[in-house]
Structures are given as structure tokens and as C-alpha cells.
Amino acid sequence: MTATAHEFKNHDLVDDIAKPGVRYEKRPAHLPDGTAVPGLFNAWITLDNPTQFNSYTTDMVKGVILAMRAASNARDVNCVVFTGAGDKAFCTGGNTKEYAEYYAGQPQEYRQYMRLFNDMVSAILACDKPVICRVNGMRIGGGQEIGMACDFSVAQDLARFGQAGPKHGSAPIGGSTDFLPIIAGAERAMAACVLCEPFSAHKANWMGILTALVPALKVDGKFVANPLVQTQQMVDEYGSFVYGEPKTGEALKAGKALMARGVVDLSLLDAKVEELCAKMLLTFPDCTTKTLEELRKPKLQAWNQNKENSRAWLALNMMTEARAGFTAFNEGTKDNREADFVLLRQKLAAGESWVGTLHDSIQPRNKGKA
């Protein structure tokens, strides 16, 4: 007897996958010529917390896990598109307000939270469908980590990428130290993860962490490349190539003026994502899934080898540097969200304990005080 739709088993974990801050929707799949295909869809999973740059709360992490599982199980889903609301950010990582006000100083609680985070990354890596990260804006910190867990990344070129780890009291061991050396190489991973200097989408493309890059700034009705970065290869005084580096001086001033005249338009980003989904529609589904599984193995090997040790370290770190860093980011001013690193190093060198006044003394509000 041939099975019909109403006879299918439901393999989802729960019947209702809805969680605050995460949208799950099925959008019609299209052929390369734009024709909609009846009965087939692409699943869009959207981080919907734009006022906090789509940083994920505990509930949102749960929502992503459930949504990825649902999309993986859906027989009518071709691809998964993982993105963020608006045009400012895909995701800037964990919600620092929640981190500072709830998890700081609570290592047992944060350890349980990190179990959820690990499951979110694993759910992306285990999805039976291709997962495309639609980078609609900043992909920073944990946002960079869940983005690199995806199979493909398509970005608009105003987006910025990077890590937050050692600058804000953590280490990028939720995926970046696992994935970035594999994707971009050891030296580029070292610079990105240790220095925590944001870099442009053009540099991300040059580093090899993007599948495609499209402009998003429209000036006088025409798309132009990000005017704030140098988008052409050139030779500097040392003979090395520079690509996608920030402009300076008069070039930066002119770029800002051009930015002010333009509007952000993500239509090319959506078109490129649809184009990629359409290409995968014209493949054997099981062969595609097997190919994904094989190509994910280097990421999975590194991830599975390290994730539990990383979880334990991150939990304990909530008693010291993470507590200080997340508090500084949450309570500091827009222009000063970092702890006093020099004072901290001086106090630790003098033998001062974290148990006491050290935490409060290095906060931004005490800048300049002994």
C-alpha cells in the first residue's frame, strides 16, 4: 500500500515549535527561471530580536533547535535559510543583557545554557537539508559561530564579521576555534579569534568564509559596493595584498557621504539566496544529504572533540572574566563597553583575588580610578 500524507509519522520533538524571538516559515521553492514549484518549499528560520541585533536569548536558542529539527524532518523542504530580522544584523551572539543580569556569577546555570547552545550548533550540523546562512547584517561573536556551522553563507557587503571573545570576557570556543581554522586557515583564524577586530564582508569573502557576496547599498537607483572599505586588491609598502580593509582619511569621509545618500536594499541578497536554493532543488535529495554529511565531517570532528570541554570552561569563566566582561558590555556606555584590561593585568600580577573588589574596579564606570 502506498503511503499518503496523512499516514506519515511525525518525527518532530514537539508539536508546537514556536518560541519567542524565532520565526519559522515555509516559502515556495522556485526553479532557476523563477517558477514556483507546487508542494515544495524552502524553510526560513529567522532570528527576530532586531532591537538587540538579533542576539539570541535562552528561549531563542530553544527555538532554533526546534526549527532546525522541524525543517530537517519536513519532507517538502528543499533548503533551510537561516537569517536575522532587518538589515543591521544576522546575529551578534548571545544576549549580553541576559548574560550579565542572569548568568554572570552562576556557572551551574551557564553550564546548562551552554548545553542548549551546543545543541543548537549540533542541530545545524545535523540538518538533513542544506543550510544557507543569509547574512543580512553583522555576524559577530556567537553569531559568527552559528553562521559558520551552516553549509553556505551568502552576505550583503555592508555586513561586518568577527569575534568578541577575549575583548568581552570569553573565548570563541562555541565554534569559531573549531571551524575558522578549517575554513580560513590557522593564521587568519588566529588573528580573528585573538585580536577580535571586526572585518568587512569583502574581507570575509577573500578569507573564503562566504559562498557569495552582493552589494546592498543603492545610490541614485544603482547598487554600489560598500563605500567604507577598499574593495580592490592593491600592494602596500610591504608588497602584500590588502583586500576589504577599512578606508581611512579623505576616502573614508567620501565613503560616509555616499552612505548617507544611499538606502539599504536586500533584494540582491534575496535573489542570490533563491538562486542557490534553486540550484539545489535540481539535485537528487539523498545524494545531496550524503554529500553534506561527508563535507561536514571536518567541522563535526573538531566540534564534537571540543564542545564538552568548552562548555565546562565557559561555565567556570562566568565567575571571573566573563562576569566582568559581560557586565562591562551591558552597563558601559556606547563608546566604552570594555573592562580596564591593563588595570586587571596589574591587579592579577600583584596577586589580587577575583573574590573581592577586583571585578568592580575594572568596570568602564571606574575608568581612570585606582
Long-range contacts (C-beta under 8 A, 24 or more apart in sequence): 8-75, 11-73, 12-66, 12-69, 12-70, 12-73, 13-66, 13-69, 14-66, 17-63, 17-66, 17-67, 17-69, 17-70, 18-63, 19-59, 19-60, 19-62, 19-63, 19-66, 20-57, 20-59, 20-60, 20-63, 21-47, 21-48, 21-49, 21-56, 21-57, 21-59, 21-60, 21-63, 22-46, 22-47, 22-48, 22-60, 22-63, 22-64, 22-67, 23-48, 23-85, 24-63, 24-67, 24-70, 24-71, 26-74, 26-76, 26-77, 29-78, 29-79, 29-277, 29-278, 29-281, 30-274, 30-277, 30-278, 30-281, 31-278, 31-281, 31-282, 32-275, 32-278, 32-279, 32-282, 37-281, 39-76, 40-76, 40-77, 40-78, 40-281, 41-74, 41-76, 41-77, 41-78, 42-77, 42-78, 42-79, 42-80, 42-81, 42-277, 43-67, 43-70, 43-71, 43-74, 43-77, 43-79, 43-80, 43-81, 43-129, 44-80, 44-81, 44-83, 45-71, 45-80, 45-81, 45-82, 45-83, 46-83, 46-84, 46-85, 47-83, 47-84, 47-85, 47-90, 47-91, 48-84, 48-85, 49-85, 49-95, 50-84, 50-85, 50-86, 50-88, 50-89, 52-92, 52-95, 52-97, 53-88, 53-89, 53-91, 53-92, 53-137, 53-138, 54-84, 54-85, 54-86, 54-89, 54-90, 54-91, 54-92, 54-137, 54-143, 55-91, 55-92, 55-93, 55-94, 55-95, 55-96, 55-143, 56-91, 56-93, 56-94, 56-95, 56-142, 57-95, 57-98, 58-98, 58-113, 58-116, 60-95, 61-113, 61-116, 61-117, 61-119, 61-120, 62-116, 64-120, 64-123, 64-124, 64-146, 65-116, 65-119, 65-120, 65-123, 68-120, 68-123, 68-124, 68-127, 68-131, 69-123, 71-127, 71-129, 72-123, 72-126, 72-127, 72-128, 72-129, 73-128, 77-129, 78-129, 78-277, 78-280, 78-281, 79-129, 79-130, 79-131, 79-132, 79-276, 79-277, 79-280, 79-281, 80-127, 80-129, 80-130, 80-131, 80-132, 81-132, 81-134, 81-273, 81-277, 82-124, 82-131, 82-132, 82-133, 82-134, 82-146, 82-147, 82-150, 83-133, 83-134, 83-135, 83-136, 84-136, 84-137, 84-143, 86-136, 86-137, 87-136, 87-137, 87-156, 87-158, 87-216, 87-264, 87-266, 88-137, 88-138, 89-136, 89-137, 89-138, 89-139, 89-140, 89-143, 90-133, 90-134, 90-135, 90-136, 90-137, 90-138, 90-139, 90-143, 90-147, 90-159, 91-138, 91-139, 91-140, 91-142, 91-143, 91-146, 91-147, 92-138, 92-140, 92-141, 92-142, 92-143, 92-164, 93-140, 93-141, 93-142, 93-143, 93-144, 93-145, 93-164, 94-141, 94-142, 96-168, 96-326, 96-329, 96-330, 97-330, 99-322, 99-326, 99-330, 100-326, 100-327, 100-329, 100-330, 100-331, 101-330, 103-318, 103-326, 104-318, 104-322, 104-323, 104-326, 104-327, 105-318, 105-319, 105-323, 106-318, 107-315, 107-316, 107-318, 107-319, 108-315, 110-314, 110-315, 110-318, 110-322, 111-311, 111-312, 111-314, 111-315, 114-174, 114-310, 114-311, 114-314, 114-315, 115-311, 117-142, 117-174, 118-174, 118-307, 118-308, 118-311, 120-146, 121-145, 121-146, 121-149, 121-174, 121-175, 121-303, 121-307, 122-303, 122-307, 124-149, 124-150, 125-149, 125-296, 125-299, 125-300, 125-303, 128-289, 129-289, 130-280, 130-288, 130-292, 132-211, 132-273, 132-276, 132-277, 134-269, 134-270, 134-273, 135-159, 135-201, 135-210, 136-266, 136-269, 140-164, 140-198, 141-165, 141-168, 141-172, 142-174, 142-175, 144-172, 144-175, 144-176, 145-172, 145-174, 145-175, 145-176, 145-179, 146-175, 148-175, 148-176, 148-179, 148-180, 148-183, 148-209, 148-299, 149-175, 149-179, 149-299, 149-303, 151-292, 151-295, 151-296, 152-211, 152-276, 153-209, 153-210, 153-211, 154-210, 154-211, 154-212, 154-213, 154-214, 154-269, 154-272, 154-273, 154-276, 155-201, 155-204, 155-205, 155-210, 155-212, 155-213, 155-214, 155-269, 156-201, 156-213, 156-214, 156-215, 156-216, 156-264, 156-266, 156-268, 156-269, 157-200, 157-201, 157-202, 157-213, 157-214, 157-215, 157-216, 157-217, 157-225, 157-226, 158-201, 158-216, 158-217, 158-226, 158-264, 159-200, 159-201, 159-204, 160-198, 160-199, 160-200, 160-201, 161-198, 161-199, 161-200, 161-201, 161-203, 161-204, 161-209, 162-192, 162-196, 162-197, 162-198, 162-199, 163-192, 163-193, 163-196, 164-196, 165-193, 165-196, 166-194, 166-196, 167-196, 167-325, 167-338, 168-196, 168-325, 168-326, 168-328, 168-329, 168-337, 168-338, 169-317, 169-321, 169-322, 169-323, 169-324, 169-325, 169-326, 169-328, 169-339, 170-314, 170-317, 170-321, 170-322, 170-325, 171-310, 171-313, 171-314, 171-317, 173-306, 173-310, 173-313, 173-314, 174-310, 174-314, 175-303, 177-306, 178-299, 178-302, 178-303, 178-306, 179-299, 179-302, 179-303, 180-209, 181-302, 182-298, 182-299, 182-302, 183-207, 183-208, 183-209, 184-208, 184-209, 199-244, 200-226, 200-228, 200-229, 200-244, 200-245, 200-246, 201-226, 201-244, 202-226, 202-229, 202-231, 202-243, 202-244, 203-229, 203-243, 203-244, 203-245, 204-244, 205-244, 206-243, 206-244, 211-276, 212-272, 212-276, 214-268, 214-269, 214-271, 214-272, 215-268, 216-264, 216-265, 216-266, 216-268, 216-269, 217-258, 217-259, 217-262, 217-263, 217-264, 217-265, 218-262, 218-263, 218-264, 218-265, 219-258, 219-261, 219-262, 220-261, 223-265, 223-268, 224-258, 224-262, 227-254, 227-255, 227-256, 227-258, 227-259, 228-252, 228-255, 228-256, 228-259, 229-255, 319-354, 320-354, 323-359, 324-359, 324-362, 324-363, 327-359, 327-363, 328-362, 328-363, 328-364, 331-363, 331-364, 331-365, 332-363, 332-364, 332-365, 333-364, 336-364, 336-367, 337-364, 338-364, 339-363, 339-364, 340-364, 340-366, 340-367
